[in-house]
């Protein structure tokens, strides 16, 4: 259903340090900056883009928005979370761990990136976990 996700940034160099840490912690590659100054990441058929707003106004995060990244298990969620905090992100919500509800068992970790965007690493656990 989705082709890509884009977030705004007020400091592309700061964002590159942060998102490079997140993506390499989960087996991805460092981002590249295109001729328009956008930071591009490609992994598992998806594209994640970080850009200064084209209207010249400051980037702001979406209130109520969360961007979810699929990870392969709890260990990868922890690596993602630790790398994000070490690279300037902020740990938010409960510590990384299992959450159950609505017939689902999930392993979740939450961060805010340096521009305030809310991010989540998610791994779906077996129903009996």
Chimera marker file (.cmm) of the C-alpha trace (Angstrom):
<marker_set name="trace">
<marker id="1" x="0.000" y="0.000" z="0.000" r="1" g="1" b="0" radius="0.5"/>
<marker id="2" x="2.756" y="2.460" z="0.851" r="1" g="1" b="0" radius="0.5"/>
<marker id="3" x="5.559" y="3.548" z="-1.441" r="1" g="1" b="0" radius="0.5"/>
<marker id="4" x="7.495" y="5.887" z="0.837" r="1" g="1" b="0" radius="0.5"/>
<marker id="5" x="7.481" y="8.019" z="3.966" r="1" g="1" b="0" radius="0.5"/>
<marker id="6" x="8.911" y="11.525" z="4.226" r="1" g="1" b="0" radius="0.5"/>
<marker id="7" x="9.637" y="13.650" z="7.294" r="1" g="1" b="0" radius="0.5"/>
<marker id="8" x="10.948" y="17.173" z="7.574" r="1" g="1" b="0" radius="0.5"/>
<marker id="9" x="14.207" y="18.156" z="9.212" r="1" g="1" b="0" radius="0.5"/>
<marker id="10" x="15.779" y="21.429" z="10.261" r="1" g="1" b="0" radius="0.5"/>
<marker id="11" x="19.303" y="19.918" z="10.186" r="1" g="1" b="0" radius="0.5"/>
<marker id="12" x="20.025" y="17.261" z="7.543" r="1" g="1" b="0" radius="0.5"/>
<marker id="13" x="23.514" y="16.500" z="8.916" r="1" g="1" b="0" radius="0.5"/>
<marker id="14" x="22.066" y="15.845" z="12.400" r="1" g="1" b="0" radius="0.5"/>
<marker id="15" x="19.295" y="13.733" z="10.863" r="1" g="1" b="0" radius="0.5"/>
<marker id="16" x="21.804" y="11.726" z="8.826" r="1" g="1" b="0" radius="0.5"/>
<marker id="17" x="23.762" y="10.833" z="11.960" r="1" g="1" b="0" radius="0.5"/>
<marker id="18" x="20.550" y="9.751" z="13.710" r="1" g="1" b="0" radius="0.5"/>
<marker id="19" x="18.935" y="7.792" z="10.856" r="1" g="1" b="0" radius="0.5"/>
<marker id="20" x="22.222" y="6.205" z="9.742" r="1" g="1" b="0" radius="0.5"/>
<marker id="21" x="22.484" y="4.786" z="13.281" r="1" g="1" b="0" radius="0.5"/>
<marker id="22" x="18.895" y="3.466" z="13.171" r="1" g="1" b="0" radius="0.5"/>
<marker id="23" x="19.104" y="1.872" z="9.749" r="1" g="1" b="0" radius="0.5"/>
<marker id="24" x="22.556" y="0.307" z="10.190" r="1" g="1" b="0" radius="0.5"/>
<marker id="25" x="21.442" y="-1.130" z="13.567" r="1" g="1" b="0" radius="0.5"/>
<marker id="26" x="18.750" y="-3.098" z="11.688" r="1" g="1" b="0" radius="0.5"/>
<marker id="27" x="20.883" y="-4.272" z="8.762" r="1" g="1" b="0" radius="0.5"/>
<marker id="28" x="20.292" y="-1.349" z="6.422" r="1" g="1" b="0" radius="0.5"/>
<marker id="29" x="22.715" y="1.042" z="4.795" r="1" g="1" b="0" radius="0.5"/>
<marker id="30" x="23.646" y="4.624" z="5.517" r="1" g="1" b="0" radius="0.5"/>
<marker id="31" x="21.573" y="7.210" z="3.706" r="1" g="1" b="0" radius="0.5"/>
<marker id="32" x="22.642" y="9.253" z="0.730" r="1" g="1" b="0" radius="0.5"/>
<marker id="33" x="21.906" y="12.894" z="0.036" r="1" g="1" b="0" radius="0.5"/>
<marker id="34" x="20.388" y="13.596" z="-3.379" r="1" g="1" b="0" radius="0.5"/>
<marker id="35" x="20.980" y="16.745" z="-5.481" r="1" g="1" b="0" radius="0.5"/>
<marker id="36" x="17.956" y="18.437" z="-3.845" r="1" g="1" b="0" radius="0.5"/>
<marker id="37" x="19.482" y="18.015" z="-0.366" r="1" g="1" b="0" radius="0.5"/>
<marker id="38" x="17.113" y="15.212" z="0.666" r="1" g="1" b="0" radius="0.5"/>
<marker id="39" x="18.357" y="12.263" z="2.690" r="1" g="1" b="0" radius="0.5"/>
<marker id="40" x="17.299" y="8.905" z="1.185" r="1" g="1" b="0" radius="0.5"/>
<marker id="41" x="17.125" y="5.420" z="2.722" r="1" g="1" b="0" radius="0.5"/>
<marker id="42" x="15.983" y="2.287" z="0.898" r="1" g="1" b="0" radius="0.5"/>
<marker id="43" x="15.353" y="-1.027" z="2.646" r="1" g="1" b="0" radius="0.5"/>
<marker id="44" x="13.079" y="-4.008" z="2.040" r="1" g="1" b="0" radius="0.5"/>
<marker id="45" x="11.416" y="-2.350" z="-0.945" r="1" g="1" b="0" radius="0.5"/>
<marker id="46" x="10.492" y="0.836" z="0.905" r="1" g="1" b="0" radius="0.5"/>
<marker id="47" x="11.917" y="4.332" z="0.852" r="1" g="1" b="0" radius="0.5"/>
<marker id="48" x="12.295" y="6.721" z="3.782" r="1" g="1" b="0" radius="0.5"/>
<marker id="49" x="13.132" y="10.341" z="2.991" r="1" g="1" b="0" radius="0.5"/>
<marker id="50" x="14.238" y="13.193" z="5.260" r="1" g="1" b="0" radius="0.5"/>
<marker id="51" x="14.035" y="16.667" z="3.762" r="1" g="1" b="0" radius="0.5"/>
<marker id="52" x="14.090" y="20.347" z="4.573" r="1" g="1" b="0" radius="0.5"/>
<marker id="53" x="10.526" y="21.605" z="3.904" r="1" g="1" b="0" radius="0.5"/>
<marker id="54" x="10.207" y="22.856" z="0.333" r="1" g="1" b="0" radius="0.5"/>
<marker id="55" x="8.201" y="25.885" z="1.463" r="1" g="1" b="0" radius="0.5"/>
<marker id="56" x="11.189" y="27.230" z="3.435" r="1" g="1" b="0" radius="0.5"/>
<marker id="57" x="9.309" y="27.115" z="6.745" r="1" g="1" b="0" radius="0.5"/>
<marker id="58" x="10.714" y="25.224" z="9.776" r="1" g="1" b="0" radius="0.5"/>
<marker id="59" x="10.078" y="21.486" z="9.912" r="1" g="1" b="0" radius="0.5"/>
<marker id="60" x="7.649" y="20.379" z="12.615" r="1" g="1" b="0" radius="0.5"/>
<marker id="61" x="6.565" y="16.912" z="13.729" r="1" g="1" b="0" radius="0.5"/>
<marker id="62" x="3.004" y="15.655" z="13.333" r="1" g="1" b="0" radius="0.5"/>
<marker id="63" x="1.016" y="15.560" z="16.562" r="1" g="1" b="0" radius="0.5"/>
<marker id="64" x="-0.552" y="12.100" z="16.791" r="1" g="1" b="0" radius="0.5"/>
<marker id="65" x="1.669" y="10.671" z="14.057" r="1" g="1" b="0" radius="0.5"/>
<marker id="66" x="3.907" y="7.630" z="14.490" r="1" g="1" b="0" radius="0.5"/>
<marker id="67" x="6.232" y="6.136" z="11.895" r="1" g="1" b="0" radius="0.5"/>
<marker id="68" x="6.673" y="2.387" z="12.354" r="1" g="1" b="0" radius="0.5"/>
<marker id="69" x="9.709" y="0.398" z="11.254" r="1" g="1" b="0" radius="0.5"/>
<marker id="70" x="9.494" y="-3.409" z="11.062" r="1" g="1" b="0" radius="0.5"/>
<marker id="71" x="12.297" y="-5.278" z="12.833" r="1" g="1" b="0" radius="0.5"/>
<marker id="72" x="13.100" y="-8.997" z="12.902" r="1" g="1" b="0" radius="0.5"/>
<marker id="73" x="12.887" y="-9.533" z="16.651" r="1" g="1" b="0" radius="0.5"/>
<marker id="74" x="13.324" y="-8.099" z="20.149" r="1" g="1" b="0" radius="0.5"/>
<marker id="75" x="17.123" y="-8.028" z="19.796" r="1" g="1" b="0" radius="0.5"/>
<marker id="76" x="16.897" y="-5.863" z="16.682" r="1" g="1" b="0" radius="0.5"/>
<marker id="77" x="14.349" y="-3.586" z="18.398" r="1" g="1" b="0" radius="0.5"/>
<marker id="78" x="16.795" y="-3.088" z="21.274" r="1" g="1" b="0" radius="0.5"/>
<marker id="79" x="19.711" y="-2.399" z="18.893" r="1" g="1" b="0" radius="0.5"/>
<marker id="80" x="17.534" y="0.125" z="17.009" r="1" g="1" b="0" radius="0.5"/>
<marker id="81" x="16.492" y="1.847" z="20.246" r="1" g="1" b="0" radius="0.5"/>
<marker id="82" x="20.013" y="1.995" z="21.689" r="1" g="1" b="0" radius="0.5"/>
<marker id="83" x="21.482" y="3.278" z="18.418" r="1" g="1" b="0" radius="0.5"/>
<marker id="84" x="18.810" y="5.974" z="18.192" r="1" g="1" b="0" radius="0.5"/>
<marker id="85" x="19.378" y="7.227" z="21.743" r="1" g="1" b="0" radius="0.5"/>
<marker id="86" x="23.169" y="7.217" z="21.225" r="1" g="1" b="0" radius="0.5"/>
<marker id="87" x="22.735" y="9.243" z="18.014" r="1" g="1" b="0" radius="0.5"/>
<marker id="88" x="20.647" y="12.024" z="19.556" r="1" g="1" b="0" radius="0.5"/>
<marker id="89" x="17.143" y="10.545" z="19.737" r="1" g="1" b="0" radius="0.5"/>
<marker id="90" x="14.963" y="10.567" z="22.846" r="1" g="1" b="0" radius="0.5"/>
<marker id="91" x="13.502" y="7.435" z="24.439" r="1" g="1" b="0" radius="0.5"/>
<marker id="92" x="9.753" y="7.881" z="24.945" r="1" g="1" b="0" radius="0.5"/>
<marker id="93" x="6.786" y="5.944" z="26.298" r="1" g="1" b="0" radius="0.5"/>
<marker id="94" x="7.461" y="2.654" z="28.079" r="1" g="1" b="0" radius="0.5"/>
<marker id="95" x="10.868" y="0.973" z="27.768" r="1" g="1" b="0" radius="0.5"/>
<marker id="96" x="11.216" y="-1.426" z="24.824" r="1" g="1" b="0" radius="0.5"/>
<marker id="97" x="9.208" y="-4.562" z="25.481" r="1" g="1" b="0" radius="0.5"/>
<marker id="98" x="6.206" y="-6.769" z="24.862" r="1" g="1" b="0" radius="0.5"/>
<marker id="99" x="2.735" y="-5.238" z="24.572" r="1" g="1" b="0" radius="0.5"/>
<marker id="100" x="-0.439" y="-7.282" z="24.239" r="1" g="1" b="0" radius="0.5"/>
<marker id="101" x="-3.949" y="-6.282" z="23.352" r="1" g="1" b="0" radius="0.5"/>
<marker id="102" x="-6.629" y="-6.731" z="20.764" r="1" g="1" b="0" radius="0.5"/>
<marker id="103" x="-5.515" y="-10.311" z="20.142" r="1" g="1" b="0" radius="0.5"/>
<marker id="104" x="-1.989" y="-9.226" z="19.218" r="1" g="1" b="0" radius="0.5"/>
<marker id="105" x="1.371" y="-9.670" z="20.889" r="1" g="1" b="0" radius="0.5"/>
<marker id="106" x="3.908" y="-7.068" z="19.798" r="1" g="1" b="0" radius="0.5"/>
<marker id="107" x="7.434" y="-6.131" z="20.776" r="1" g="1" b="0" radius="0.5"/>
<marker id="108" x="7.747" y="-2.340" z="20.587" r="1" g="1" b="0" radius="0.5"/>
<marker id="109" x="10.392" y="0.347" z="21.111" r="1" g="1" b="0" radius="0.5"/>
<marker id="110" x="9.673" y="4.086" z="20.789" r="1" g="1" b="0" radius="0.5"/>
<marker id="111" x="11.888" y="7.112" z="20.079" r="1" g="1" b="0" radius="0.5"/>
<marker id="112" x="11.610" y="10.713" z="18.980" r="1" g="1" b="0" radius="0.5"/>
<marker id="113" x="14.122" y="11.749" z="16.350" r="1" g="1" b="0" radius="0.5"/>
<marker id="114" x="16.079" y="15.006" z="16.819" r="1" g="1" b="0" radius="0.5"/>
<marker id="115" x="13.278" y="16.953" z="15.063" r="1" g="1" b="0" radius="0.5"/>
<marker id="116" x="10.556" y="15.467" z="17.293" r="1" g="1" b="0" radius="0.5"/>
<marker id="117" x="9.099" y="12.858" z="14.925" r="1" g="1" b="0" radius="0.5"/>
<marker id="118" x="7.712" y="9.843" z="16.798" r="1" g="1" b="0" radius="0.5"/>
<marker id="119" x="9.204" y="6.520" z="15.659" r="1" g="1" b="0" radius="0.5"/>
<marker id="120" x="8.453" y="2.921" z="16.595" r="1" g="1" b="0" radius="0.5"/>
<marker id="121" x="10.320" y="-0.339" z="16.015" r="1" g="1" b="0" radius="0.5"/>
<marker id="122" x="7.766" y="-3.153" z="15.831" r="1" g="1" b="0" radius="0.5"/>
<marker id="123" x="8.044" y="-6.934" z="15.806" r="1" g="1" b="0" radius="0.5"/>
<marker id="124" x="4.937" y="-9.121" z="15.726" r="1" g="1" b="0" radius="0.5"/>
<marker id="125" x="5.256" y="-11.973" z="18.233" r="1" g="1" b="0" radius="0.5"/>
<marker id="126" x="3.509" y="-15.340" z="17.917" r="1" g="1" b="0" radius="0.5"/>
<marker id="127" x="0.017" y="-15.419" z="19.428" r="1" g="1" b="0" radius="0.5"/>
<marker id="128" x="1.195" y="-17.663" z="22.289" r="1" g="1" b="0" radius="0.5"/>
<marker id="129" x="4.219" y="-15.499" z="23.218" r="1" g="1" b="0" radius="0.5"/>
<link id1="1" id2="2" r="1" g="1" b="0" radius="0.2"/>
<link id1="2" id2="3" r="1" g="1" b="0" radius="0.2"/>
<link id1="3" id2="4" r="1" g="1" b="0" radius="0.2"/>
<link id1="4" id2="5" r="1" g="1" b="0" radius="0.2"/>
<link id1="5" id2="6" r="1" g="1" b="0" radius="0.2"/>
<link id1="6" id2="7" r="1" g="1" b="0" radius="0.2"/>
<link id1="7" id2="8" r="1" g="1" b="0" radius="0.2"/>
<link id1="8" id2="9" r="1" g="1" b="0" radius="0.2"/>
<link id1="9" id2="10" r="1" g="1" b="0" radius="0.2"/>
<link id1="10" id2="11" r="1" g="1" b="0" radius="0.2"/>
<link id1="11" id2="12" r="1" g="1" b="0" radius="0.2"/>
<link id1="12" id2="13" r="1" g="1" b="0" radius="0.2"/>
<link id1="13" id2="14" r="1" g="1" b="0" radius="0.2"/>
<link id1="14" id2="15" r="1" g="1" b="0" radius="0.2"/>
<link id1="15" id2="16" r="1" g="1" b="0" radius="0.2"/>
<link id1="16" id2="17" r="1" g="1" b="0" radius="0.2"/>
<link id1="17" id2="18" r="1" g="1" b="0" radius="0.2"/>
<link id1="18" id2="19" r="1" g="1" b="0" radius="0.2"/>
<link id1="19" id2="20" r="1" g="1" b="0" radius="0.2"/>
<link id1="20" id2="21" r="1" g="1" b="0" radius="0.2"/>
<link id1="21" id2="22" r="1" g="1" b="0" radius="0.2"/>
<link id1="22" id2="23" r="1" g="1" b="0" radius="0.2"/>
<link id1="23" id2="24" r="1" g="1" b="0" radius="0.2"/>
<link id1="24" id2="25" r="1" g="1" b="0" radius="0.2"/>
<link id1="25" id2="26" r="1" g="1" b="0" radius="0.2"/>
<link id1="26" id2="27" r="1" g="1" b="0" radius="0.2"/>
<link id1="27" id2="28" r="1" g="1" b="0" radius="0.2"/>
<link id1="28" id2="29" r="1" g="1" b="0" radius="0.2"/>
<link id1="29" id2="30" r="1" g="1" b="0" radius="0.2"/>
<link id1="30" id2="31" r="1" g="1" b="0" radius="0.2"/>
<link id1="31" id2="32" r="1" g="1" b="0" radius="0.2"/>
<link id1="32" id2="33" r="1" g="1" b="0" radius="0.2"/>
<link id1="33" id2="34" r="1" g="1" b="0" radius="0.2"/>
<link id1="34" id2="35" r="1" g="1" b="0" radius="0.2"/>
<link id1="35" id2="36" r="1" g="1" b="0" radius="0.2"/>
<link id1="36" id2="37" r="1" g="1" b="0" radius="0.2"/>
<link id1="37" id2="38" r="1" g="1" b="0" radius="0.2"/>
<link id1="38" id2="39" r="1" g="1" b="0" radius="0.2"/>
<link id1="39" id2="40" r="1" g="1" b="0" radius="0.2"/>
<link id1="40" id2="41" r="1" g="1" b="0" radius="0.2"/>
<link id1="41" id2="42" r="1" g="1" b="0" radius="0.2"/>
<link id1="42" id2="43" r="1" g="1" b="0" radius="0.2"/>
<link id1="43" id2="44" r="1" g="1" b="0" radius="0.2"/>
<link id1="44" id2="45" r="1" g="1" b="0" radius="0.2"/>
<link id1="45" id2="46" r="1" g="1" b="0" radius="0.2"/>
<link id1="46" id2="47" r="1" g="1" b="0" radius="0.2"/>
<link id1="47" id2="48" r="1" g="1" b="0" radius="0.2"/>
<link id1="48" id2="49" r="1" g="1" b="0" radius="0.2"/>
<link id1="49" id2="50" r="1" g="1" b="0" radius="0.2"/>
<link id1="50" id2="51" r="1" g="1" b="0" radius="0.2"/>
<link id1="51" id2="52" r="1" g="1" b="0" radius="0.2"/>
<link id1="52" id2="53" r="1" g="1" b="0" radius="0.2"/>
<link id1="53" id2="54" r="1" g="1" b="0" radius="0.2"/>
<link id1="54" id2="55" r="1" g="1" b="0" radius="0.2"/>
<link id1="55" id2="56" r="1" g="1" b="0" radius="0.2"/>
<link id1="56" id2="57" r="1" g="1" b="0" radius="0.2"/>
<link id1="57" id2="58" r="1" g="1" b="0" radius="0.2"/>
<link id1="58" id2="59" r="1" g="1" b="0" radius="0.2"/>
<link id1="59" id2="60" r="1" g="1" b="0" radius="0.2"/>
<link id1="60" id2="61" r="1" g="1" b="0" radius="0.2"/>
<link id1="61" id2="62" r="1" g="1" b="0" radius="0.2"/>
<link id1="62" id2="63" r="1" g="1" b="0" radius="0.2"/>
<link id1="63" id2="64" r="1" g="1" b="0" radius="0.2"/>
<link id1="64" id2="65" r="1" g="1" b="0" radius="0.2"/>
<link id1="65" id2="66" r="1" g="1" b="0" radius="0.2"/>
<link id1="66" id2="67" r="1" g="1" b="0" radius="0.2"/>
<link id1="67" id2="68" r="1" g="1" b="0" radius="0.2"/>
<link id1="68" id2="69" r="1" g="1" b="0" radius="0.2"/>
<link id1="69" id2="70" r="1" g="1" b="0" radius="0.2"/>
<link id1="70" id2="71" r="1" g="1" b="0" radius="0.2"/>
<link id1="71" id2="72" r="1" g="1" b="0" radius="0.2"/>
<link id1="72" id2="73" r="1" g="1" b="0" radius="0.2"/>
<link id1="73" id2="74" r="1" g="1" b="0" radius="0.2"/>
<link id1="74" id2="75" r="1" g="1" b="0" radius="0.2"/>
<link id1="75" id2="76" r="1" g="1" b="0" radius="0.2"/>
<link id1="76" id2="77" r="1" g="1" b="0" radius="0.2"/>
<link id1="77" id2="78" r="1" g="1" b="0" radius="0.2"/>
<link id1="78" id2="79" r="1" g="1" b="0" radius="0.2"/>
<link id1="79" id2="80" r="1" g="1" b="0" radius="0.2"/>
<link id1="80" id2="81" r="1" g="1" b="0" radius="0.2"/>
<link id1="81" id2="82" r="1" g="1" b="0" radius="0.2"/>
<link id1="82" id2="83" r="1" g="1" b="0" radius="0.2"/>
<link id1="83" id2="84" r="1" g="1" b="0" radius="0.2"/>
<link id1="84" id2="85" r="1" g="1" b="0" radius="0.2"/>
<link id1="85" id2="86" r="1" g="1" b="0" radius="0.2"/>
<link id1="86" id2="87" r="1" g="1" b="0" radius="0.2"/>
<link id1="87" id2="88" r="1" g="1" b="0" radius="0.2"/>
<link id1="88" id2="89" r="1" g="1" b="0" radius="0.2"/>
<link id1="89" id2="90" r="1" g="1" b="0" radius="0.2"/>
<link id1="90" id2="91" r="1" g="1" b="0" radius="0.2"/>
<link id1="91" id2="92" r="1" g="1" b="0" radius="0.2"/>
<link id1="92" id2="93" r="1" g="1" b="0" radius="0.2"/>
<link id1="93" id2="94" r="1" g="1" b="0" radius="0.2"/>
<link id1="94" id2="95" r="1" g="1" b="0" radius="0.2"/>
<link id1="95" id2="96" r="1" g="1" b="0" radius="0.2"/>
<link id1="96" id2="97" r="1" g="1" b="0" radius="0.2"/>
<link id1="97" id2="98" r="1" g="1" b="0" radius="0.2"/>
<link id1="98" id2="99" r="1" g="1" b="0" radius="0.2"/>
<link id1="99" id2="100" r="1" g="1" b="0" radius="0.2"/>
<link id1="100" id2="101" r="1" g="1" b="0" radius="0.2"/>
<link id1="101" id2="102" r="1" g="1" b="0" radius="0.2"/>
<link id1="102" id2="103" r="1" g="1" b="0" radius="0.2"/>
<link id1="103" id2="104" r="1" g="1" b="0" radius="0.2"/>
<link id1="104" id2="105" r="1" g="1" b="0" radius="0.2"/>
<link id1="105" id2="106" r="1" g="1" b="0" radius="0.2"/>
<link id1="106" id2="107" r="1" g="1" b="0" radius="0.2"/>
<link id1="107" id2="108" r="1" g="1" b="0" radius="0.2"/>
<link id1="108" id2="109" r="1" g="1" b="0" radius="0.2"/>
<link id1="109" id2="110" r="1" g="1" b="0" radius="0.2"/>
<link id1="110" id2="111" r="1" g="1" b="0" radius="0.2"/>
<link id1="111" id2="112" r="1" g="1" b="0" radius="0.2"/>
<link id1="112" id2="113" r="1" g="1" b="0" radius="0.2"/>
<link id1="113" id2="114" r="1" g="1" b="0" radius="0.2"/>
<link id1="114" id2="115" r="1" g="1" b="0" radius="0.2"/>
<link id1="115" id2="116" r="1" g="1" b="0" radius="0.2"/>
<link id1="116" id2="117" r="1" g="1" b="0" radius="0.2"/>
<link id1="117" id2="118" r="1" g="1" b="0" radius="0.2"/>
<link id1="118" id2="119" r="1" g="1" b="0" radius="0.2"/>
<link id1="119" id2="120" r="1" g="1" b="0" radius="0.2"/>
<link id1="120" id2="121" r="1" g="1" b="0" radius="0.2"/>
<link id1="121" id2="122" r="1" g="1" b="0" radius="0.2"/>
<link id1="122" id2="123" r="1" g="1" b="0" radius="0.2"/>
<link id1="123" id2="124" r="1" g="1" b="0" radius="0.2"/>
<link id1="124" id2="125" r="1" g="1" b="0" radius="0.2"/>
<link id1="125" id2="126" r="1" g="1" b="0" radius="0.2"/>
<link id1="126" id2="127" r="1" g="1" b="0" radius="0.2"/>
<link id1="127" id2="128" r="1" g="1" b="0" radius="0.2"/>
<link id1="128" id2="129" r="1" g="1" b="0" radius="0.2"/>
</marker_set>
